[in-house]
Amino acid sequence: MQGWVRNIIGGAVVLQLVVAAPAAGAPKRLGTFGACDDTATTEKKSRLCYLHGAPKSSKGKYTRRDATFVQITHRPPKTRGEVSITAGYTYKKDSEVEVEIDGTKFEMFTNNDTAWSRDTDGDAALVKAMRAGQTMIVRGTSARGTLTADTYSLGGFTAGHEAINKACGVK
């Protein structure tokens, strides 16, 4: 999916969670699995399930930074296992993010404050590595040129991923 289209859709999902979810009832929290939180919500007749994790440590010479997190999202029937990383700052224009999981490296493209896989195959490869891995390091560069490295524990990721799969009927 083209980057700008994917970001518009991703942004709409975040707005839907923040604005529309209270009208439909609060999102149902499935639980905490290691360092990851799972949530499922229903908006009208569709389900939205996501796994959300924050880094256990962050490095970089920055003075201010908003929340950073990785998220795996299901929006059946079309979107399954979409990986996004929110940096807490605006990424350098046309930069890429390096994701390293137990020595295996992946690249993601950036737009504004979010990094995405280039396609569903990239998402699937990342999720597979996250399920098998122990530690994930995300390296990015801010619009001001600040290098950052965020380290995530993947302990509990598999159980959390299975919980959102079940909640959204994803196999």
Backbone as JSON Lines, residues from 0, in Angstrom:
{"i":0,"aa":"M","n":[0.85,-1.17,0.0],"ca":[0.0,0.0,0.0],"c":[0.9,1.23,0.0]}
{"i":1,"aa":"Q","n":[0.54,2.24,-0.76],"ca":[1.32,3.46,-0.81],"c":[1.39,4.09,0.57]}
{"i":2,"aa":"G","n":[2.55,4.68,0.91],"ca":[2.79,5.23,2.24],"c":[1.76,6.24,2.68]}
{"i":3,"aa":"W","n":[1.43,7.21,1.82],"ca":[0.5,8.25,2.25],"c":[-0.89,7.71,2.47]}
{"i":4,"aa":"V","n":[-1.32,6.73,1.67],"ca":[-2.63,6.12,1.87],"c":[-2.65,5.35,3.18]}
{"i":5,"aa":"R","n":[-1.59,4.6,3.42],"ca":[-1.51,3.8,4.65],"c":[-1.53,4.71,5.88]}
{"i":6,"aa":"N","n":[-0.83,5.84,5.83],"ca":[-0.81,6.75,6.96],"c":[-2.16,7.4,7.19]}
{"i":7,"aa":"I","n":[-2.87,7.73,6.12],"ca":[-4.21,8.28,6.28],"c":[-5.11,7.26,6.95]}
{"i":8,"aa":"I","n":[-5.05,6.02,6.49],"ca":[-5.87,4.97,7.1],"c":[-5.45,4.75,8.54]}
{"i":9,"aa":"G","n":[-4.16,4.69,8.82],"ca":[-3.67,4.51,10.19],"c":[-4.1,5.64,11.09]}
{"i":10,"aa":"G","n":[-4.02,6.88,10.58],"ca":[-4.46,8.03,11.36],"c":[-5.93,7.97,11.65]}
{"i":11,"aa":"A","n":[-6.72,7.5,10.7],"ca":[-8.18,7.38,10.91],"c":[-8.47,6.36,12.0]}
{"i":12,"aa":"V","n":[-7.69,5.29,12.07],"ca":[-7.9,4.29,13.1],"c":[-7.63,4.88,14.48]}
{"i":13,"aa":"V","n":[-6.54,5.64,14.6],"ca":[-6.23,6.26,15.88],"c":[-7.35,7.2,16.27]}
{"i":14,"aa":"L","n":[-7.83,8.02,15.34],"ca":[-8.94,8.92,15.64],"c":[-10.18,8.14,16.02]}
{"i":15,"aa":"Q","n":[-10.41,7.03,15.35],"ca":[-11.58,6.21,15.66],"c":[-11.5,5.7,17.1]}
{"i":16,"aa":"L","n":[-10.31,5.29,17.54],"ca":[-10.16,4.82,18.91],"c":[-10.39,5.93,19.91]}
{"i":17,"aa":"V","n":[-9.85,7.11,19.63],"ca":[-9.92,8.2,20.57],"c":[-11.31,8.84,20.59]}
{"i":18,"aa":"V","n":[-11.92,9.01,19.42],"ca":[-13.17,9.75,19.32],"c":[-14.39,8.84,19.34]}
{"i":19,"aa":"A","n":[-14.4,7.79,18.52],"ca":[-15.61,7.0,18.34],"c":[-15.78,5.91,19.38]}
{"i":20,"aa":"A","n":[-14.7,5.38,19.9],"ca":[-14.81,4.25,20.82],"c":[-15.67,4.55,22.04]}
{"i":21,"aa":"P","n":[-15.57,5.75,22.67],"ca":[-16.42,5.99,23.83],"c":[-17.91,5.91,23.51]}
{"i":22,"aa":"A","n":[-18.3,6.32,22.3],"ca":[-19.7,6.25,21.92],"c":[-20.18,4.81,21.82]}
{"i":23,"aa":"A","n":[-19.29,3.92,21.39],"ca":[-19.65,2.52,21.24],"c":[-19.35,1.73,22.5]}
{"i":24,"aa":"G","n":[-18.91,2.39,23.53],"ca":[-18.47,1.71,24.74],"c":[-16.97,1.71,24.77]}
{"i":25,"aa":"A","n":[-16.4,1.69,25.92],"ca":[-14.94,1.73,26.05],"c":[-14.32,0.5,25.41]}
{"i":26,"aa":"P","n":[-13.12,0.66,24.84],"ca":[-12.44,-0.51,24.29],"c":[-12.25,-1.57,25.37]}
{"i":27,"aa":"K","n":[-12.37,-2.81,24.97],"ca":[-12.19,-3.91,25.9],"c":[-10.71,-4.26,25.95]}
{"i":28,"aa":"R","n":[-10.13,-4.15,27.1],"ca":[-8.72,-4.51,27.29],"c":[-8.65,-6.01,27.5]}
{"i":29,"aa":"L","n":[-7.9,-6.68,26.65],"ca":[-7.79,-8.13,26.73],"c":[-6.82,-8.57,27.8]}
{"i":30,"aa":"G","n":[-5.84,-7.72,28.1],"ca":[-4.89,-8.08,29.14],"c":[-3.52,-7.52,28.87]}
{"i":31,"aa":"T","n":[-2.62,-7.81,29.79],"ca":[-1.22,-7.44,29.66],"c":[-0.42,-8.73,29.57]}
{"i":32,"aa":"F","n":[0.44,-8.8,28.56],"ca":[1.23,-10.0,28.31],"c":[2.69,-9.56,28.24]}
{"i":33,"aa":"G","n":[3.42,-9.73,29.33],"ca":[4.79,-9.23,29.36],"c":[4.76,-7.72,29.26]}
{"i":34,"aa":"A","n":[5.44,-7.18,28.27],"ca":[5.52,-5.73,28.09],"c":[4.44,-5.19,27.16]}
{"i":35,"aa":"C","n":[3.49,-6.03,26.75],"ca":[2.49,-5.62,25.75],"c":[1.09,-5.58,26.35]}
{"i":36,"aa":"D","n":[0.32,-4.57,25.93],"ca":[-1.1,-4.48,26.27],"c":[-1.91,-4.83,25.03]}
{"i":37,"aa":"D","n":[-3.0,-5.53,25.2],"ca":[-3.91,-5.86,24.11],"c":[-5.22,-5.16,24.34]}
{"i":38,"aa":"T","n":[-5.82,-4.7,23.26],"ca":[-7.14,-4.09,23.34],"c":[-7.94,-4.53,22.14]}
{"i":39,"aa":"A","n":[-9.24,-4.72,22.34],"ca":[-10.15,-5.0,21.23],"c":[-11.32,-4.04,21.37]}
{"i":40,"aa":"T","n":[-11.82,-3.56,20.27],"ca":[-12.99,-2.69,20.31],"c":[-13.87,-3.01,19.11]}
{"i":41,"aa":"T","n":[-15.14,-2.73,19.24],"ca":[-16.08,-2.91,18.15],"c":[-16.65,-1.56,17.79]}
{"i":42,"aa":"E","n":[-16.6,-1.22,16.53],"ca":[-17.19,0.02,16.03],"c":[-18.2,-0.39,14.98]}
{"i":43,"aa":"K","n":[-19.46,-0.17,15.29],"ca":[-20.57,-0.62,14.43],"c":[-20.45,-2.13,14.27]}
{"i":44,"aa":"K","n":[-20.22,-2.62,13.04],"ca":[-20.17,-4.07,12.83],"c":[-18.76,-4.59,12.64]}
{"i":45,"aa":"S","n":[-17.77,-3.74,12.78],"ca":[-16.4,-4.19,12.56],"c":[-15.63,-4.28,13.88]}
{"i":46,"aa":"R","n":[-14.57,-5.06,13.85],"ca":[-13.71,-5.2,15.03],"c":[-12.37,-4.56,14.73]}
{"i":47,"aa":"L","n":[-11.78,-4.04,15.76],"ca":[-10.44,-3.5,15.7],"c":[-9.7,-4.06,16.9]}
{"i":48,"aa":"C","n":[-8.61,-4.75,16.65],"ca":[-7.84,-5.34,17.73],"c":[-6.39,-4.92,17.56]}
{"i":49,"aa":"Y","n":[-5.75,-4.56,18.65],"ca":[-4.37,-4.18,18.54],"c":[-3.57,-4.59,19.76]}
{"i":50,"aa":"L","n":[-2.3,-4.8,19.51],"ca":[-1.3,-5.13,20.52],"c":[-0.36,-3.94,20.57]}
{"i":51,"aa":"H","n":[-0.11,-3.43,21.73],"ca":[0.59,-2.16,21.9],"c":[1.7,-2.35,22.93]}
{"i":52,"aa":"G","n":[2.91,-1.93,22.59],"ca":[4.01,-2.06,23.54],"c":[4.9,-0.83,23.55]}
{"i":53,"aa":"A","n":[5.4,-0.49,24.7],"ca":[6.31,0.65,24.88],"c":[7.72,0.11,25.08]}
{"i":54,"aa":"P","n":[8.74,0.9,24.71],"ca":[10.11,0.42,24.9],"c":[10.48,0.34,26.38]}
{"i":55,"aa":"K","n":[11.37,-0.6,26.68],"ca":[11.86,-0.7,28.07],"c":[13.01,0.29,28.29]}
{"i":56,"aa":"S","n":[13.65,0.73,27.19],"ca":[14.67,1.77,27.31],"c":[14.76,2.54,25.99]}
{"i":57,"aa":"S","n":[15.15,3.8,26.1],"ca":[15.31,4.67,24.93],"c":[16.61,5.45,25.07]}
{"i":58,"aa":"K","n":[17.33,5.55,23.95],"ca":[18.59,6.3,23.94],"c":[18.54,7.34,22.83]}
{"i":59,"aa":"G","n":[19.17,8.47,23.09],"ca":[19.26,9.54,22.11],"c":[19.48,10.86,22.83]}
{"i":60,"aa":"K","n":[20.07,11.82,22.14],"ca":[20.34,13.12,22.74],"c":[19.21,14.09,22.37]}
{"i":61,"aa":"Y","n":[18.06,13.85,22.94],"ca":[16.9,14.71,22.7],"c":[16.5,15.38,24.01]}
{"i":62,"aa":"T","n":[15.89,16.54,23.9],"ca":[15.44,17.26,25.09],"c":[13.97,17.01,25.37]}
{"i":63,"aa":"R","n":[13.2,16.72,24.33],"ca":[11.77,16.48,24.5],"c":[11.35,15.41,23.5]}
{"i":64,"aa":"R","n":[10.52,14.49,23.97],"ca":[10.03,13.43,23.1],"c":[8.7,12.94,23.63]}
{"i":65,"aa":"D","n":[7.73,12.8,22.75],"ca":[6.43,12.27,23.14],"c":[6.52,10.74,23.25]}
{"i":66,"aa":"A","n":[5.41,10.12,23.59],"ca":[5.37,8.67,23.77],"c":[5.77,7.96,22.48]}
{"i":67,"aa":"T","n":[6.5,6.87,22.65],"ca":[6.89,6.03,21.53],"c":[6.37,4.62,21.8]}
{"i":68,"aa":"F","n":[5.94,3.94,20.74],"ca":[5.4,2.6,20.91],"c":[5.36,1.86,19.58]}
{"i":69,"aa":"V","n":[5.25,0.55,19.69],"ca":[5.03,-0.31,18.53],"c":[3.61,-0.85,18.66]}
{"i":70,"aa":"Q","n":[2.95,-1.03,17.52],"ca":[1.57,-1.51,17.54],"c":[1.35,-2.49,16.39]}
{"i":71,"aa":"I","n":[0.66,-3.58,16.69],"ca":[0.24,-4.55,15.69],"c":[-1.28,-4.45,15.65]}
{"i":72,"aa":"T","n":[-1.85,-4.25,14.46],"ca":[-3.28,-3.98,14.35],"c":[-3.96,-4.95,13.4]}
{"i":73,"aa":"H","n":[-5.15,-5.41,13.81],"ca":[-6.05,-6.17,12.94],"c":[-7.31,-5.34,12.74]}
{"i":74,"aa":"R","n":[-7.73,-5.2,11.48],"ca":[-9.02,-4.6,11.14],"c":[-9.66,-5.51,10.11]}
{"i":75,"aa":"P","n":[-10.19,-6.67,10.57],"ca":[-10.75,-7.62,9.61],"c":[-11.89,-6.99,8.83]}
{"i":76,"aa":"P","n":[-12.11,-7.42,7.61],"ca":[-11.49,-8.6,7.0],"c":[-10.22,-8.3,6.22]}
{"i":77,"aa":"K","n":[-9.9,-7.04,5.97],"ca":[-8.79,-6.74,5.06],"c":[-7.43,-6.59,5.71]}
{"i":78,"aa":"T","n":[-7.35,-5.99,6.87],"ca":[-6.05,-5.7,7.48],"c":[-5.78,-6.65,8.62]}
{"i":79,"aa":"R","n":[-4.64,-7.33,8.52],"ca":[-4.24,-8.28,9.56],"c":[-2.75,-8.14,9.81]}
{"i":80,"aa":"G","n":[-2.39,-7.96,11.07],"ca":[-0.98,-7.93,11.44],"c":[-0.22,-6.72,10.91]}
{"i":81,"aa":"E","n":[-0.87,-5.57,10.83],"ca":[-0.19,-4.36,10.37],"c":[0.71,-3.82,11.48]}
{"i":82,"aa":"V","n":[1.98,-3.64,11.17],"ca":[2.96,-3.17,12.14],"c":[3.19,-1.67,11.93]}
{"i":83,"aa":"S","n":[3.13,-0.92,13.02],"ca":[3.48,0.5,12.96],"c":[4.3,0.86,14.19]}
{"i":84,"aa":"I","n":[5.2,1.81,14.01],"ca":[6.03,2.29,15.12],"c":[5.88,3.8,15.17]}
{"i":85,"aa":"T","n":[5.44,4.29,16.32],"ca":[5.32,5.72,16.54],"c":[6.53,6.18,17.32]}
{"i":86,"aa":"A","n":[7.22,7.21,16.8],"ca":[8.52,7.6,17.34],"c":[8.47,8.57,18.51]}
{"i":87,"aa":"G","n":[7.4,9.34,18.63],"ca":[7.39,10.38,19.65],"c":[8.03,11.66,19.15]}
{"i":88,"aa":"Y","n":[8.37,11.7,17.88],"ca":[8.9,12.88,17.2],"c":[8.64,12.69,15.71]}
{"i":89,"aa":"T","n":[8.85,13.73,14.91],"ca":[8.72,13.62,13.46],"c":[10.02,13.06,12.91]}
{"i":90,"aa":"Y","n":[9.89,11.99,12.12],"ca":[11.07,11.4,11.5],"c":[11.65,12.34,10.44]}
{"i":91,"aa":"K","n":[12.94,12.18,10.19],"ca":[13.61,12.9,9.11],"c":[12.92,12.53,7.8]}
{"i":92,"aa":"K","n":[12.66,13.52,6.96],"ca":[11.97,13.29,5.69],"c":[12.73,12.27,4.84]}
{"i":93,"aa":"D","n":[11.97,11.34,4.27],"ca":[12.5,10.28,3.4],"c":[13.51,9.36,4.08]}
{"i":94,"aa":"S","n":[13.46,9.28,5.41],"ca":[14.37,8.38,6.12],"c":[13.72,7.01,6.3]}
{"i":95,"aa":"E","n":[14.52,6.07,6.72],"ca":[14.03,4.74,7.04],"c":[14.37,4.43,8.49]}
{"i":96,"aa":"V","n":[13.6,3.52,9.05],"ca":[13.83,3.04,10.41],"c":[14.4,1.64,10.3]}
{"i":97,"aa":"E","n":[15.39,1.36,11.12],"ca":[15.95,0.02,11.18],"c":[15.37,-0.68,12.41]}
{"i":98,"aa":"V","n":[14.82,-1.85,12.19],"ca":[14.3,-2.68,13.27],"c":[15.19,-3.92,13.33]}
{"i":99,"aa":"E","n":[15.74,-4.18,14.5],"ca":[16.6,-5.35,14.68],"c":[15.98,-6.25,15.74]}
{"i":100,"aa":"I","n":[15.73,-7.49,15.35],"ca":[15.17,-8.47,16.27],"c":[16.16,-9.62,16.38]}
{"i":101,"aa":"D","n":[16.79,-9.72,17.53],"ca":[17.77,-10.77,17.8],"c":[18.77,-10.93,16.65]}
{"i":102,"aa":"G","n":[19.29,-9.81,16.13],"ca":[20.31,-9.83,15.1],"c":[19.8,-9.76,13.67]}
{"i":103,"aa":"T","n":[18.52,-10.0,13.43],"ca":[17.94,-9.9,12.09],"c":[17.4,-8.49,11.9]}
{"i":104,"aa":"K","n":[17.76,-7.87,10.76],"ca":[17.38,-6.47,10.52],"c":[16.29,-6.35,9.46]}
{"i":105,"aa":"F","n":[15.42,-5.38,9.7],"ca":[14.32,-5.05,8.81],"c":[14.33,-3.54,8.61]}
{"i":106,"aa":"E","n":[13.82,-3.08,7.47],"ca":[13.69,-1.64,7.24],"c":[12.22,-1.28,7.09]}
{"i":107,"aa":"M","n":[11.88,-0.1,7.59],"ca":[10.53,0.42,7.47],"c":[10.62,1.85,6.95]}
{"i":108,"aa":"F","n":[9.63,2.26,6.16],"ca":[9.63,3.64,5.67],"c":[8.94,4.53,6.69]}
{"i":109,"aa":"T","n":[9.21,5.82,6.62],"ca":[8.65,6.75,7.59],"c":[7.78,7.8,6.91]}
{"i":110,"aa":"N","n":[6.85,8.31,7.68],"ca":[6.03,9.45,7.28],"c":[5.59,10.14,8.55]}
{"i":111,"aa":"N","n":[5.98,11.38,8.7],"ca":[5.69,12.15,9.91],"c":[6.29,11.45,11.13]}
{"i":112,"aa":"D","n":[5.45,10.98,12.06],"ca":[5.97,10.37,13.29],"c":[5.85,8.86,13.32]}
{"i":113,"aa":"T","n":[5.5,8.25,12.19],"ca":[5.22,6.8,12.17],"c":[6.06,6.08,11.11]}
{"i":114,"aa":"A","n":[6.48,4.86,11.45],"ca":[7.19,3.99,10.5],"c":[6.29,2.8,10.19]}
{"i":115,"aa":"W","n":[6.35,2.36,8.93],"ca":[5.5,1.28,8.44],"c":[6.31,0.3,7.6]}
{"i":116,"aa":"S","n":[5.85,-0.94,7.52],"ca":[6.42,-1.88,6.57],"c":[5.94,-1.45,5.18]}
{"i":117,"aa":"R","n":[6.69,-1.84,4.17],"ca":[6.32,-1.44,2.8],"c":[5.12,-2.21,2.27]}
{"i":118,"aa":"D","n":[4.87,-3.41,2.82],"ca":[3.76,-4.22,2.31],"c":[3.38,-5.27,3.35]}
{"i":119,"aa":"T","n":[2.38,-6.06,3.03],"ca":[1.9,-7.08,3.98],"c":[2.94,-8.18,4.21]}
{"i":120,"aa":"D","n":[3.78,-8.46,3.21],"ca":[4.85,-9.45,3.41],"c":[5.84,-8.95,4.46]}
{"i":121,"aa":"G","n":[6.15,-7.66,4.43],"ca":[7.04,-7.08,5.43],"c":[6.43,-7.15,6.82]}
{"i":122,"aa":"D","n":[5.12,-6.85,6.91],"ca":[4.42,-6.97,8.19],"c":[4.5,-8.41,8.71]}
{"i":123,"aa":"A","n":[4.22,-9.37,7.84],"ca":[4.22,-10.78,8.24],"c":[5.6,-11.21,8.72]}
{"i":124,"aa":"A","n":[6.65,-10.78,8.03],"ca":[8.02,-11.14,8.43],"c":[8.36,-10.54,9.8]}
{"i":125,"aa":"L","n":[7.97,-9.29,10.02],"ca":[8.22,-8.65,11.32],"c":[7.47,-9.37,12.44]}
{"i":126,"aa":"V","n":[6.2,-9.65,12.23],"ca":[5.41,-10.32,13.27],"c":[5.99,-11.7,13.56]}
{"i":127,"aa":"K","n":[6.39,-12.43,12.54],"ca":[6.99,-13.75,12.74],"c":[8.26,-13.64,13.59]}
{"i":128,"aa":"A","n":[9.11,-12.66,13.26],"ca":[10.34,-12.46,14.03],"c":[10.04,-12.02,15.46]}
{"i":129,"aa":"M","n":[9.03,-11.17,15.63],"ca":[8.66,-10.71,16.97],"c":[8.15,-11.87,17.82]}
{"i":130,"aa":"R","n":[7.39,-12.78,17.21],"ca":[6.87,-13.94,17.95],"c":[8.01,-14.85,18.41]}
{"i":131,"aa":"A","n":[9.07,-14.95,17.6],"ca":[10.19,-15.84,17.92],"c":[11.29,-15.15,18.72]}
{"i":132,"aa":"G","n":[11.28,-13.82,18.73],"ca":[12.39,-13.07,19.31],"c":[12.27,-12.76,20.78]}
{"i":133,"aa":"Q","n":[13.37,-12.22,21.3],"ca":[13.44,-11.82,22.7],"c":[13.5,-10.3,22.85]}
{"i":134,"aa":"T","n":[14.26,-9.65,21.94],"ca":[14.5,-8.21,22.04],"c":[14.39,-7.58,20.66]}
{"i":135,"aa":"M","n":[13.78,-6.4,20.61],"ca":[13.66,-5.64,19.37],"c":[14.24,-4.24,19.62]}
{"i":136,"aa":"I","n":[15.14,-3.81,18.72],"ca":[15.71,-2.48,18.8],"c":[15.26,-1.7,17.57]}
{"i":137,"aa":"V","n":[14.7,-0.52,17.79],"ca":[14.23,0.34,16.71],"c":[15.14,1.56,16.67]}
{"i":138,"aa":"R","n":[15.78,1.77,15.51],"ca":[16.69,2.91,15.34],"c":[16.11,3.86,14.3]}
{"i":139,"aa":"G","n":[16.0,5.14,14.66],"ca":[15.47,6.13,13.75],"c":[16.18,7.46,13.91]}
{"i":140,"aa":"T","n":[15.85,8.37,12.99],"ca":[16.43,9.71,13.0],"c":[15.32,10.74,12.95]}
{"i":141,"aa":"S","n":[15.37,11.71,13.86],"ca":[14.36,12.75,13.91],"c":[14.59,13.78,12.81]}
{"i":142,"aa":"A","n":[13.58,14.62,12.59],"ca":[13.68,15.69,11.6],"c":[14.84,16.63,11.93]}
{"i":143,"aa":"R","n":[15.24,16.69,13.18],"ca":[16.36,17.54,13.6],"c":[17.71,16.81,13.53]}
{"i":144,"aa":"G","n":[17.68,15.54,13.1],"ca":[18.91,14.78,12.96],"c":[19.32,13.99,14.18]}
{"i":145,"aa":"T","n":[18.47,13.94,15.19],"ca":[18.78,13.19,16.41],"c":[18.59,11.69,16.16]}
{"i":146,"aa":"L","n":[19.61,10.91,16.45],"ca":[19.53,9.46,16.34],"c":[18.94,8.9,17.62]}
{"i":147,"aa":"T","n":[18.02,7.95,17.5],"ca":[17.43,7.31,18.67],"c":[17.49,5.79,18.51]}
{"i":148,"aa":"A","n":[17.5,5.12,19.64],"ca":[17.44,3.66,19.67],"c":[16.52,3.27,20.82]}
{"i":149,"aa":"D","n":[15.43,2.62,20.49],"ca":[14.45,2.17,21.48],"c":[14.49,0.65,21.56]}
{"i":150,"aa":"T","n":[14.62,0.14,22.76],"ca":[14.72,-1.3,22.97],"c":[13.43,-1.82,23.6]}
{"i":151,"aa":"Y","n":[12.83,-2.8,22.94],"ca":[11.58,-3.41,23.39],"c":[11.83,-4.84,23.82]}
{"i":152,"aa":"S","n":[11.2,-5.25,24.91],"ca":[11.19,-6.66,25.29],"c":[10.06,-7.33,24.52]}
{"i":153,"aa":"L","n":[10.33,-8.48,23.95],"ca":[9.28,-9.22,23.23],"c":[8.7,-10.35,24.09]}
{"i":154,"aa":"G","n":[9.08,-10.38,25.37],"ca":[8.51,-11.35,26.29],"c":[7.01,-11.1,26.4]}
{"i":155,"aa":"G","n":[6.22,-12.1,26.13],"ca":[4.77,-11.97,26.18],"c":[4.14,-11.61,24.85]}
{"i":156,"aa":"F","n":[4.97,-11.28,23.84],"ca":[4.42,-10.87,22.55],"c":[3.57,-11.97,21.93]}
{"i":157,"aa":"T","n":[4.05,-13.21,21.94],"ca":[3.3,-14.3,21.3],"c":[1.93,-14.47,21.94]}
{"i":158,"aa":"A","n":[1.88,-14.47,23.27],"ca":[0.59,-14.62,23.96],"c":[-0.33,-13.44,23.64]}
{"i":159,"aa":"G","n":[0.22,-12.24,23.6],"ca":[-0.58,-11.06,23.26],"c":[-1.07,-11.12,21.84]}
{"i":160,"aa":"H","n":[-0.22,-11.56,20.93],"ca":[-0.61,-11.68,19.52],"c":[-1.72,-12.71,19.36]}
{"i":161,"aa":"E","n":[-1.6,-13.82,20.07],"ca":[-2.66,-14.84,20.01],"c":[-3.97,-14.29,20.56]}
{"i":162,"aa":"A","n":[-3.91,-13.44,21.59],"ca":[-5.13,-12.86,22.17],"c":[-5.84,-11.94,21.16]}
{"i":163,"aa":"I","n":[-5.09,-11.1,20.44],"ca":[-5.76,-10.25,19.46],"c":[-6.23,-11.04,18.26]}
{"i":164,"aa":"N","n":[-5.49,-12.11,17.9],"ca":[-5.95,-12.99,16.82],"c":[-7.31,-13.58,17.17]}
{"i":165,"aa":"K","n":[-7.43,-14.09,18.38],"ca":[-8.69,-14.7,18.83],"c":[-9.81,-13.66,18.89]}
{"i":166,"aa":"A","n":[-9.52,-12.5,19.45],"ca":[-10.54,-11.46,19.6],"c":[-11.07,-10.97,18.25]}
{"i":167,"aa":"C","n":[-10.23,-10.96,17.23],"ca":[-10.65,-10.48,15.92],"c":[-10.91,-11.62,14.93]}
{"i":168,"aa":"G","n":[-10.81,-12.86,15.38],"ca":[-11.08,-13.99,14.5],"c":[-10.05,-14.14,13.39]}
{"i":169,"aa":"V","n":[-8.8,-13.82,13.68],"ca":[-7.72,-13.93,12.71],"c":[-6.96,-15.23,12.96]}
{"i":170,"aa":"K","n":[-6.71,-15.98,11.89],"ca":[-5.99,-17.25,12.02],"c":[-4.59,-17.12,11.52]}
